[in-house]
Amino acid sequence: MEDHTEEKPTPPRFRGKWKIATLTLLFLVIFFSVGFASLQGSSKSEFCASCHEMAPEYFTWKNSAHSEVDCVDCHTEPGVENVAKGKIDTIEQAIKKQMQTYEAPIRMPSEISDASCEKCHNVYNRNFTVSGDLIIPHDKHKEEDVSCMQCHSGIAHGKIAERKMTYKTDYVKWDDKTGASIMSDQKFVKPDMETCIDCHKARKITTECSACHTTGMVPDSHKESSFVKTHGIEAKEDLASCNDCHKDMSTIKLEGYEEASPVAKYLNDVKQQPKNHLNYAKENTFCVDCHEIRPESHNQKFISNHGTLAEQNQESCLACHDIKKTTNTTTTATSNSQVYCSSCHPSTHSQNKKWRERHPIPISPNQKLTETCFTCHVEQKCTSCHQELAKRD
């Protein structure tokens, strides 16, 4: 009986390789799918919010005008290389968080670049108006190398780092309501006029209202025919409103007309006589331009009757003149009104230089008038020149 040997077919040569290729492809698909999902997930603003250290930034962004724009769209510049670098930075920050070696408060290593803003905004055709009469030519600012962040640094987070609101002890206090409250204070969100004026002055660009405002923004009260005569009274009642606009019209920096912060008051602890509308009229060069023009009342008969006129309304005199020249005299150096009451009516002290020596009570060389002086002297006579006590509360 002959042996029967059955020949089996030879297995395909590439069967093992196909299995390896299939598994490799499956692994790559899974790897890139997970990587893509991780990339997408880490690009969402909610990913940033997963760290409680970012609570201030997240809740302010959520209540900002850019709440529909993810964090990475602004904080990562265009380009694959920058995206990759951003992801590496994210990993580094995650490691620092786990190791508790991150810096607090969190600060940006660099400003948002113009390139990030220009992914959405075309500055060359963007003429934006805030109040209806103010056109901001973004293209001119771009040509002069004015970066977006010089004007819009508070647009997404309300300058919370500058406002000292990002400290570690405050993280638990942040929520959506807090973010909305912080972002409701528009002076930290939108560009303000002081930013514009400071930049224009630094670059020696005109600060005339008409340079930016199409209507001049003249208040209705200023258009009334009686305003020239009544504006002093209005300034006396609300000098702060006058100063808001006219402080930038003065060629000399004005100081002492804005309310000092409680901290400044506490640290300085200086009891200084507050400045008023009369000081303002003599210090602001915009006011001086008109006030230095000789009034019609100052005619040939003025010398003989000016005392009577002064008694009737001394404030009208003090809008241009000081009673005497002192170290606190408010008449500006640019004004022609360098005439004081003491120019013609010198005090008895100035005529008698040795009065301090003969005074029955020793007086120091820098002694000022005080309430004690009125023990012997007539208050009305003294305060006719020493206005600092005449204006006391």
Secondary structure, DSSP 8 states (H G I E B T S, - for coil): ------------TTHHHHHHHHHHHHHHHHHHHHHHHHHHHTTSHHHHHTSGGGHHHHHHHHTSTTTTS-HHHHHS-SSHHHHHHHHHHHHHHHHHHHHT---SS---SS---HHHHTTT--GGG-EEESSSSBEEEHHHHHHTT--HHHHHTTTTTTTTTTTT---GGGGGG--HHHHHHHHT-GGGTS--HHHHHHHHHHTT----GGGTBSSTT--GGGGSTTHHHHHHHHHHH-HHHHHHHHGGG-SS---S-S---HHHHHHH--------HHHHHHH-HHHHHHHTS--TT-STTHHHHHHHHHHH-HHHHHTT--SS--TT----TT-S----HHHHS--HHHH-TTHHHH-SS---TT----GGGGGTS-HHHHHTT-HHHHT--
